[in-house]
Amino acid sequence: MKQGCDVQNAATQAITLTVAQAATYVGVSTKTIYRAVEDGRLKAAALGRSGGIRIRPEWIDEWIDGDIYLPKEQPARPSRRPYAQAAARQQPRRGFLHP
């Protein structure tokens, strides 16, 4: 827990973060950070030919604020037993127990 606090403090003081630091700052995997950068959802600065990237904490905050999950309203599913609806509409049977 103390390590997470240290990363939070370092993130607020740092100009840029590595991918590992950014992942710890947000609480996700490094793969998620790389995927967000590749998709263009998260800004990043490329460093030289090595392919290393750095991310500013305010860019992460913008990414988090912009990626709000709102689930889509799901349409009503049809009954898995369509005959049950038809049976409910039918009149009760007349027979031995029901004259």
Secondary structure in CASP SS format (residue, H / E / C, confidence):
PFRMAT SS
TARGET T0000
AUTHOR 0000-0000-0000
METHOD secondary structure of the structure
MODEL  1
M C 1.00
K H 1.00
Q H 1.00
G H 1.00
C H 1.00
D H 1.00
V H 1.00
Q H 1.00
N H 1.00
A H 1.00
A H 1.00
T H 1.00
Q H 1.00
A C 1.00
I C 1.00
T C 1.00
L E 1.00
T C 1.00
V H 1.00
A H 1.00
Q H 1.00
A H 1.00
A H 1.00
T H 1.00
Y H 1.00
V H 1.00
G C 1.00
V C 1.00
S C 1.00
T H 1.00
K H 1.00
T H 1.00
I H 1.00
Y H 1.00
R H 1.00
A H 1.00
V H 1.00
E H 1.00
D H 1.00
G C 1.00
R C 1.00
L C 1.00
K C 1.00
A C 1.00
A E 1.00
A E 1.00
L E 1.00
G C 1.00
R C 1.00
S C 1.00
G C 1.00
G E 1.00
I E 1.00
R E 1.00
I E 1.00
R C 1.00
P H 1.00
E H 1.00
W H 1.00
I H 1.00
D H 1.00
E H 1.00
W H 1.00
I H 1.00
D H 1.00
G H 1.00
D C 1.00
I C 1.00
Y C 1.00
L C 1.00
P C 1.00
K C 1.00
E C 1.00
Q C 1.00
P C 1.00
A C 1.00
R C 1.00
P C 1.00
S C 1.00
R C 1.00
R C 1.00
P H 1.00
Y H 1.00
A H 1.00
Q H 1.00
A H 1.00
A H 1.00
A H 1.00
R H 1.00
Q C 1.00
Q C 1.00
P C 1.00
R C 1.00
R C 1.00
G C 1.00
F C 1.00
L C 1.00
H C 1.00
P C 1.00
END
